[in-house]
Amino acid sequence: MPALTEAEARALLEKVLRLSKAESCELSLGGGTSGNIRFARNTVTTSGETENMSLNVRSSFGKRSGGTSVNQFDDASLERAVRRAEELARLAPEDPEFMPPLGPQTYMATPGYVEATAAITPEYRAGLAGASIAAAKEKNCVAAGFLDDGARWSARMNSAGLFGYNRSTSVTYTVTARTTDGLGSGWAGQDANDVTRIDGPAAARIAVEKAAASRDARAIEPGKYTVVLEPAASIELIQNLLNVDARSADEGRSFLSKSGGGTRLGEKMMDERVTIYSDPANADAPDGPWVGDGRPTRRTVWIDKGAYQNLSYSRYWAEKQGKPALPGPSNFIMEGGTQSLEELIRSTSRGLLVTRTWYIRTVDPQTLLFTGLTRDGTFYIEDGQIRYAVKNMRFNESPVIMLNNLDALGRPVRIRTDETGQPSLVPPMRIRDFNFSSLSDAV
């Protein structure tokens, strides 16, 4: 189904809202097109395009709510969806934390839609995959990769007068190269709203070069090392810094909780160069203008000069505590410096370059301690040069301690994680005393 304009989306939602007999009704409508191509072992394996549109209906009677969704839009299907949501609401138990729908809101315009990305063709996807495969073959490597692009729109409306409409595009490309003997591995990835910012061949070259260079990896003793972390290596750890809210801190369930009550807001916990904020209107990593319950997103500084300044509040907890209902982060933006990754490496006397981390698991939530593994290219640096590849290692590290040991920050780079799906800007960084606990034979 073709994308609906703002006027078309409003008309459809108003039509559905007129069908409601509930005390309150909230509607969320969205759709779009997406395309992808996947390749492995130097061969394209799947490709395709999808187009979809769906409507979610949430009806409430008092504190009882029920919801349903539908992707058929004839009159009979729409009415069945509304009646079904109402039926479920009458059967549901009361929600003690129920909050009524928000009234009219003002949403900022965000620069997340780029026509060139919406116009991506199968030929473009095939060309990018072909160039990546050719780069791998040239260096006697095998490549696997995935390109995912989309043009999406969303609209919301409720019985209290709220309405919003937004469009966005995105494209994500990742490629992993392996040597034919299976002993070397390299990875690179790119993410953008604007496809003209994607340089697939360059990413493929980086992955292939790292794979070839990591074939004869040496084992080194675990311990504490200075590390240069690429954004893909640090984001999986540092994104957990914002995976906290006021309620968990107030109730003593967070590393930001103080013994005996209170929180650590305003307390310097990290190097003063650490500033992390979210901004849906950021030109390099824009995101949506609202969160799931319809609250508008705004530029919010979460950590300033190493100290937490804000925590997110649900509407229920904000009302209970008498605080503003600050929504959680829409994206993750960490300030950095002006140096490139290569310049950080050149200014490192001894240390390790870590391309990427994975399989990260919580060890102790009260100290924000995690464990995980390096992968796809770990190298020893000496006198500002990469000397040789080292075997992967397991680490035990807290992002709080890690950012206390911050030595240098580079220029922020956009990256997206599978876990949050949020666009992020993260600098490469040099960290002292990063704790590696054991070796890993995984490539």
Number of C-alpha atoms within 10 A of each C-alpha: 9 10 19 18 15 15 9 11 21 19 12 15 20 16 14 21 21 11 15 19 14 21 13 18 28 25 23 21 23 21 21 22 19 20 20 21 21 21 21 18 16 20 15 17 11 11 16 12 14 10 15 14 20 15 23 18 25 23 29 25 17 16 17 18 24 21 21 17 18 16 16 13 15 8 10 9 13 21 18 14 24 27 20 18 24 27 17 18 22 18 11 15 12 14 11 9 12 14 14 15 18 17 14 16 14 13 18 16 13 19 20 25 20 18 13 12 20 23 13 17 13 15 9 11 21 18 14 20 29 18 16 28 27 19 25 27 16 10 15 15 25 26 30 23 24 20 23 19 25 22 25 22 21 23 21 23 26 24 21 14 12 17 21 22 21 22 24 22 26 21 24 19 24 19 27 25 33 28 23 18 10 13 15 25 27 29 27 23 24 20 25 24 29 18 20 11 11 18 14 22 18 16 20 31 22 18 30 33 21 26 30 23 21 25 23 13 19 13 14 13 10 14 13 14 15 21 26 30 25 21 26 24 21 21 23 21 23 20 20 14 16 18 13 17 19 21 19 16 20 16 13 17 15 20 19 24 20 16 9 7 11 13 20 17 19 14 12 16 19 22 19 15 19 19 19 25 19 24 22 27 21 16 12 18 27 24 27 24 24 22 13 9 15 23 20 19 24 19 14 20 17 23 24 20 16 21 20 23 16 19 24 21 21 20 21 15 16 16 13 10 14 9 12 13 17 20 22 22 24 27 25 25 26 20 17 21 14 11 17 17 22 12 12 20 25 15 15 21 12 17 25 25 25 23 23 22 26 16 11 16 13 14 15 12 12 12 16 19 18 18 20 21 22 24 23 24 28 30 25 20 23 17 13 16 17 19 13 17 24 21 23 26 24 21 22 18 22 24 21 20 18 21 21 19 17 21 16 19 24 23 18 22 22 19 22 24 14 7 8 14 10 17 23 27 23 27 29 26 27 27 22 18 16 23 20 21 18 15 18 14 8 12 20
